[in-house]
Amino acid sequence: FGRAHPAGASADQLGLRRQPHMHPCCRASAWILIALAADPAAALAASPRKGKATRPAGGGFGAAASKQTSLDAAAKRLLKEAGGDVDAAQEKSFQNAMRALSRSEPELFEALMEAKGGLPTGAAHAKLVELFWDAVAAYIPARQRSVGESGMSAKARRQIDAIAGCAASAGPAVLDVGCGDGALLPHLLRAGADAGRYLGIDLSARMVAAAAAAHPAATFRRADFLELDPSGEYDCCLLNGASQFFADQSCLVGAAAAAVRSGGRVVIAHAQGAAFVAGEHRGNPAVARSCLPTPALLESLAEEHGLQVLPAEECAPGRTPPHTLEGHDFFLVALRKK
């Protein structure tokens, strides 16, 4: 973000290049962040690009499609203005949210604009993540995210089930940090989690609303994980596709450890692996603040917070080829609280 960036700076100069491996919903909002960093005023005044309608992205998982909410009136209007281009409509939604923030919370908006090196921290970063995923959530119905078995490859199903199994094997009480639209919950329930002892939290109110609509038997809450009072009541604190949005990994793991009972687990996972997250971090560091932890960092974090890194085979038993803690293409690690 910072205004130190010259107006008209290229994406390469800003270090915020489009990443071809990024999911379209992430890539679209990443591009508007590049424009904001180069020239905030121009970016907020810009119109969404016109072009051929984007083919809805698939490959999601979670609640049944019949339970998903439809586009609201504002999202429909922006999508129509964008000629059916979902990415462009999502970008415009993000622009509108930033413009509204400049009026409703000018000091927070200024903190985003003036962030050192274009990397906001604290409340400013939390607000950026919230608005980023609010824009994503607004267009989930337009992307026709399939939930359940129908829209998922066999490989993806095995990976998601492995994550759910690793988490639920610690016990039925699961704290799902960065739960999004509740996508993982059906897999957790099949693996032994209890909907009545599950809590999903997310910074995005839109994501939480979508999750609650899709899974009424479970509890979802809009919350900043680092501001939750540690309860120590959960069997597992699950960070699935979430840890990269925290700059301080020690603070994150410490909070996760405080949330679980003795013998419980902190599970850090990403179905697309460490290489994907590294690219996400390079492409959009204002939002994705870190990479997934290396085995050496995991050991250091475990020692610092009274945890034990479980062997790779125990995290994902029976995988072929055998699972590794490096997690280049599929990341899944569990740390047991002593």
N, C-alpha and C positions, 0 to 999 in steps of 0.2 A: 503494500500500500504506500508507504511514505511519499511525501511530496518532494523528497530529495531526488526522486527519479525524474529525469527530464521528460517533458511532454513529448509524446511520439516515440518513446523508447520501445524497442522491439521486444517481442516475447523472449527471444534468446538473451537479450541484454538483462532482462528482469529475472531470468532463471525460472520462468513460469511457462515453459513451452507446453503446447498441447501434447499429451501423451497418447499415442495410438492404442495402447492397451487399456486405457481408462474406460470405465463404463460411460456411455453417453451422458447419463444424468450428472456424473461428476465432471466430465469434460466440458459440458456446457457452462456450468457455473464457474469452472476454473478460468475459462476464457474471459468472462466479465471481470474477474478479479485482476487479470492482466491489464485490462483496459482501465480499471480504477487506479491501479498502481501508476500507470503512465500519465493519466490525466483525469482525475476524479470528476471534475465538472463536466467534461465532455462525455465521459462514460455514462454518467447518470442522466444526461440529456439524450443519449443515443436511442435510436429506434431499433427494434430487433430486425435482424436481416431477413429478407424475403428469400424464399427458395422452395425447392421441392419438399413435400412433406416427408418427415422422417418416419421410417418404418419402425413401428413400436418394438422396443427391445424386450427380449424374453430372458429366460434363465433365472428368474427370481424364484423365491420359495417363501412359504408362510401360510397365511390365511387363505381360505377358499375364495376364488375369484368372485363368487356370488355374494360374498360378504363385504367386498371392498367397496368403499365409498366412490361416488361418481365425482367428476370435476365440478367444482363450485362455479358460480356465475362469473367471478373474476377470472378464473383460470380458463373457462370456456371463451370468454371475450378475448383474452390475450392469444389463445390458440387460433382463434378465427383471424385476428389481426396478423398473425404470423403465417397465415396461409397453410395451417396444419403442421407447421414445423415445430415439433415438441421442444427441441433444444432451444430454438429462438424464443419460444413462449416462456420457457423456464428462465432464460437469461433475463427477459424483460420483467418477470416476476421478481427476480432477485434485485434488479435495478430499482423497481418500485419500492421494495422493502428497504433498501438502503436510503432512498430518497425520503421515505417516511421516517426512518431513524434520524436523519439529519434534522428533521423538524421536532420530533418527539423527545429525543435524547441527544441534543447537540454536543454535549461534552463527550459522550461515548462515541459518537460519530467522529468527532475530532480526534479522539484517541486512536481510532482505526486509521484515519487518514495520515496521522503523524507517527504511526508505529515505526520504530527504528528498524531499518533494513526491510521494511514492508512486512514485518512479522509481529502481529499484535500479540499481546500477552494478557493474562488475567481476564477481567470482565470483558474486555474488547474482543479477545479471541473467542470466548464463550459465546458472545453475541454473534460473531461472524459464523461460527459453526451452526448456531441456531438458525440464522437466516439462510445459510447455505442449504441445510437439510429441510427447512420449511419449503424452499423452492422446489427441491427434489420431490418432497411428499405431495405437493400440489398436483404433480403430473404423473404420479404412479398409475392412476387409472388409465390415462392416455397411453401409457407404455404397455398396458395389458400384461402386467406382471402376473404370471401364472403361479399359483400357490399349490402346494401338494406335489404329487408325483408327475402330473401331466407335463409341466414345463421344464423338467429337470432331467439332465442326462444321467446315465447310470453312475458315471464318475462323480458328478456333483452330488448326487444323492448319497453315495458312500462317504464323501468328505463331510457333508453336513451331518450325517448320522454319526460319524466318528466324533465330531465336535460335541454333539448333543450327548453321546454316550459317555465321553470323558467327563463332561460336566455333571450329568445326572448320576453317575456312578458314585459320586461323593455323598449323595443323599437327595431327598426330594425337594429341599428348600433351595431355590436358585435365585440369585440377584443377577439380572441380565442388564449389563451396563451398555448403553448405546443400543437399545433394543429395536430402534427403528419402528417399523410397522408390525412388529411382533412376528417376524418371519420365521424365527427359529423355534417358537413355542411349540408347534405341533410335533416337531422332532424331539424336543426335550420331554414332552409328555409321553411319547412312545418309548423313550429311554428310561422312564421311571420318575420324572419330576412330577410334582403335585401342583396343579394350577392354583390351588388355594394357598400354597406356600411360595408362590412365584411372585417376584416384583420386577417389572421391566421399567427402566428409567431412560429418558432421552432428553436432550436439550430442546429438541424440536416439538413444539406443541402440536403441529400438524401430524407428525409421525405418531405421537402418543394418541391423538384422536383416532387415527386410522387403526392403530393397534387395538384400542379399546372397542372400536366398532366391530373389528374382526374376531376378537377373542373376549367376549363379555364375562367369561368365567374367571379370567385372570385380572390382576391389578397392574395398571400402568400409571406412571406418574412423570410429569415434566419436572426434572430436577438436574442440578449440577452435581455429579457424583462426588466431587471433592468437597462439597459443602454438606453432604449427608452426615448425620451423626452416626459414628460407627456402632453397630449393634452386636456384632459377633454372633448373630443368630442364624446365619445362612450356612448351608453345607457347601455351597460353591458360589464364588463370585466370578461370573463369566464376562470376559472382555473379547467378544467376537467381532472382529472388524472394527474395533474401537480404540485400541491402544495408540494408534498412530496420531490420534487427535489430541494427545497429551504430550506436552513438551518435556515435562519432568517425569521420567519413567520411575524414578525412586519414589516420588510422591504418589504416583498412581498405584504402584504395587503395595506401598505401605497402606494406602486407604483400602485396597482390596483385601489385604491381609486382616485388617481390623474388622472387616465386614463378616468374616467367616469364623466358625467355631474352631477349637483345637481339633486337628485331624481333618478339617475341611480343605477345600482346594481353591486356588486361584488359577483359572484357566485362561490362557491368552491364545487366540486363534485367528486365523484368516484363511478362508477356503482357497484363495488364489495365491497365497504364499508370500514369502519375504521379498522375492524379486519384484512382484507386483507392487507391494507397498513401498519399496524403495523408489520405484518409478513414480508412484503417486506423490511421494514426498518431494522428489525432484521437480515434478510438474506443477505442484500446487502447495508449496511449503507454508503459505499463509494459513491454510486450513489443516493439512496433514503435517503436523509439526515434527514427527519423528519416524524412524524406521522400526521394524520389529526387533526385539532384543536378540542379540547373538547368544550362543551358549555361554560365553565368558561373562557377558553382562547378566544373564540369568543367574549364574552362580553367585555373582556379587550381590545382586538384589535379594536373593534368597538368604544369604548370610546376614545381610543388613536387617531384614525384616522377620527373622525367625521362621524361615520357610525351607523346604527341601525340594530341589528339582527332581521330579520323578523321571525314571528312565523312559526313553522314547517308546519302547515296546509297551510300557504300561499306559502311556497316553493313547496310543492307537494300536492295540494288539491285532496281530494277524494280518497287517497290511503287506502287500506285495507291490514293489520292493519294500523292504523294511523301512519303517518310519524313522526319520532323523530329527534331531532338535534344531538343525539349521533351517529346515522347512522352506527350502527354495521355492518349490511349487505348491506346497501345502503346509501351512504352519499350525502346529498344535502342540502346546506345552502345558504342563500342569505342575503347580508348586503346592506341596502339602504343608499346612500349618503345623508346626511342631507343638 
